[in-house]
Amino acid sequence: MNLRPYGDRALLLDCASLAEAQGWFAALADRADTVLGARTVLLRGEPSALRDLVRRTTPVSPHGPSEVAVQIAVTYDGPDLADVARLTGLSTSEVVAAHTDTPWTVAFGGFAPGFSYLVGGDPRLHVARRPSPRTSVPAGSVGLAGEFSGVYPRRSPGGWQLIGRSDAVLWDAHREPPALLVAGMTVRFVPA
Amino acid sequence: MTFLVEQSGLLTLLQDRGRPGLGHLGVSPSGAFDRRALHQVDALLGNPGGNAALEVLGGGLVLRAESPHTIAVTGGAGPVTIAGAPVAYGRAVPVRAGQVVRVGAATTGLRTYVGAAGGFVAPTELGSASSDTLSGIGPAPVAAGDRLAVGQALRSPEVQDVPDLTTAGDLTLDVVLGPRDDWFAPEAVRLLLDSPWQVGPASDRIGVRLAGPALVRSRHDELPSEPCVRGSIQVATDGRPIVLGPDHPVTGGYPVVAVVVDAHTDRLAQAGPGRVVRFRPVPAR
């Protein structure tokens, strides 16, 4: 892990892997204003105090799947399902089976309220983003991009490969916590 | 205790101190772009910090007081009248019931802040009444026909008048290089620090887009998404920098070449299209 400057009110922990970043995030989340990225952890505060905090902190070793599991029912009729099948060399039913048979883990949030990057799925599903993003992706769309899967909490632009849709409410500001998916949770997709 | 919005103007938003500390939920900090101006209206009106004020972009706001109020105007300075009479900038001024307040476009600076003694009261979402223009969290932009509720004025003001903090001429902003300056050719980092950058017309609360020379990257792989802050200078694929504002996305996939020091990000709130911005490096702490 490398410490990188981030302005005068933050510090960036630059890690070699998502797992390493998750370990630092888990160790620091209760002790500072902390945001997890795909390979990084951002701490907000006075940089020299944050450097001291990091020096005193041992990252938590990666643990097994979380006790907390959420099931999300998906109708697998996304506009990119056939493209994903072609890109992965699987049939569309094999894509669905790969997406549902392996549990995913919530890695980090970001992009939009309630949007979570899910990791740990079947590696055969790693696909590039669409060459150009859609200007509008419907709420509930279930997508794939790189190592990640995710569900769009609301209508927004997006470049992920869409394989299905879900009625799950990913974000409700009046719920505590408002996000359905919180870092560390296990997510199982099931065919609707 | 209300104002009726007769005309909303180009873009009028309720803004308070925003929603800091919720980045892990994907929620941007939002809040007043020029926090100095928000602090000034609260000090002039005796509001405890945390009240919402109106952030007025481009003028055209017309409010009719439906009860007596005290207001104050700070931030970008422009023509402001009550019942046709000019309002002193940076002072608490009374408005009688039935009188009309008109806020014109700022002639120095860009965003004008209008506060009311007692604060504008709106339903909060995640602890704030700020409109987040990226995610839609918080109240919708102010629209004609809205009634803006005002809270009970509590204390006597801390100050009688405040200075106009908006300036003319080039803006110089201190930056700390990194975290991804090593993704750029050394000439690109020199260009960032030596060039006059012009604020582009597509700038908003999500990001201030700067026109100038293209900053050429030395690495062309895709950056795994990483968290960003208000003041992050992202360099998009076309090589042009974007300085992120209060409604920035919580994570981004473009490398951040440098970060504007926090106290200088408020100055950007007052930089309209065509304004020249320069960056001066300061050491990381």
Interface residues (C-beta under 8 A of the other chain):
Chain A: R4 P5 Y6 G7 D8 R9 A10 L12 D14 A29 D33 T34 V35 L36 G37 A38 R39 T40 V41 L42 R44 E46 P47 S48 F108 G109 G110 F111 A112 P113 G114 F115 S116 Y117 R154 A173 P177 P178 A179 A183
Chain B: P20 G21 G23 H24 L25 G26 V27 E125 L126 L134 S135 G136 I137 V175 V176 L177 G178 P179 R180 P224 S225 E226 P227 C228 V229 G231 S232 P249 V250 T251 V256 V259 V260 V261 D262 V282 A284 R285
